């Protein structure tokens, strides 16, 4: 008997691009989440993404600003305080 994975539906944003073999970082409901290892990216559009980790299937709805947090992180990453 095969154990089915838990499906998780969230409304939030990705904090960085998904990379197979690495965990995902997302923000939803004012909380930052770190997933287990991403094993597949099934579907991606401007306002939603469906990906699978070792433990769960994630359905992330990302409107109205899908990449706002990810762009902010990318812009701040090269910044060095003097």
C-alpha positions as CSV (number, residue, x, y, z in Angstrom):
1,X,0.0,0.0,0.0
2,X,1.4,3.4,-1.0
3,X,1.1,6.3,1.4
4,X,-0.3,9.4,-0.4
5,X,1.2,12.8,0.2
6,X,-0.5,15.6,2.1
7,X,-1.8,18.4,-0.2
8,X,-1.2,21.9,1.1
9,X,-3.0,24.9,-0.4
10,X,-1.7,28.3,0.6
11,X,-2.0,31.9,-0.5
12,X,1.4,33.6,-0.3
13,X,4.7,34.3,-2.1
14,X,7.9,32.4,-2.9
15,X,10.8,34.0,-1.2
16,X,13.3,32.6,-3.8
17,X,13.1,30.6,-7.0
18,X,12.3,26.9,-6.7
19,X,15.3,24.6,-7.3
20,X,15.0,20.8,-7.6
21,X,16.9,19.1,-4.8
22,X,16.6,22.0,-2.4
23,X,14.0,23.2,0.1
24,X,11.5,25.9,-0.8
25,X,11.0,29.1,1.2
26,X,7.6,30.7,1.1
27,X,5.6,33.3,3.0
28,X,1.9,32.9,3.8
29,X,-0.4,34.4,6.4
30,X,2.5,36.4,7.9
31,X,4.6,33.3,8.5
32,X,7.8,32.1,6.6
33,X,7.9,28.4,5.8
34,X,10.8,26.1,4.8
35,X,9.7,22.9,3.0
36,X,11.4,19.6,2.7
37,X,13.4,18.9,-0.5
38,X,11.6,19.9,-3.8
39,X,11.4,16.8,-6.0
40,X,9.1,18.1,-8.8
41,X,7.6,21.3,-10.2
42,X,4.3,20.3,-11.8
43,X,2.7,23.6,-12.9
44,X,3.7,27.2,-12.9
45,X,1.9,30.4,-14.0
46,X,2.0,34.1,-13.2
47,X,-0.4,33.6,-10.2
48,X,0.0,30.0,-9.0
49,X,2.5,27.2,-8.7
50,X,2.1,23.5,-7.9
51,X,5.2,21.7,-6.7
52,X,6.0,18.5,-4.8
53,X,8.4,17.9,-2.0
54,X,9.5,14.7,-0.3
55,X,6.5,15.0,2.1
56,X,3.8,17.1,0.5
57,X,2.2,18.5,-2.7
58,X,2.0,22.3,-2.5
59,X,-0.5,24.5,-4.3
60,X,0.6,28.2,-3.8
61,X,-1.7,30.9,-5.1
62,X,0.4,34.1,-5.5
63,X,-1.8,37.0,-6.5
64,X,-1.9,39.9,-6.5
65,X,1.9,40.3,-6.2
66,X,3.4,37.0,-7.1
67,X,7.1,37.8,-6.9
68,X,7.1,41.0,-4.8
69,X,9.0,39.3,-1.9
70,X,11.4,37.4,-4.1
71,X,12.3,40.6,-6.0
72,X,12.9,42.4,-2.7
73,X,15.2,39.7,-1.4
74,X,17.1,39.7,-4.7
75,X,17.5,43.5,-4.5
76,X,18.7,43.4,-0.9
77,X,21.1,40.4,-1.3
78,X,24.1,42.4,-2.9
79,X,23.7,45.2,-0.3
80,X,26.6,45.5,2.2
81,X,26.4,47.8,5.1
82,X,29.3,50.2,5.6
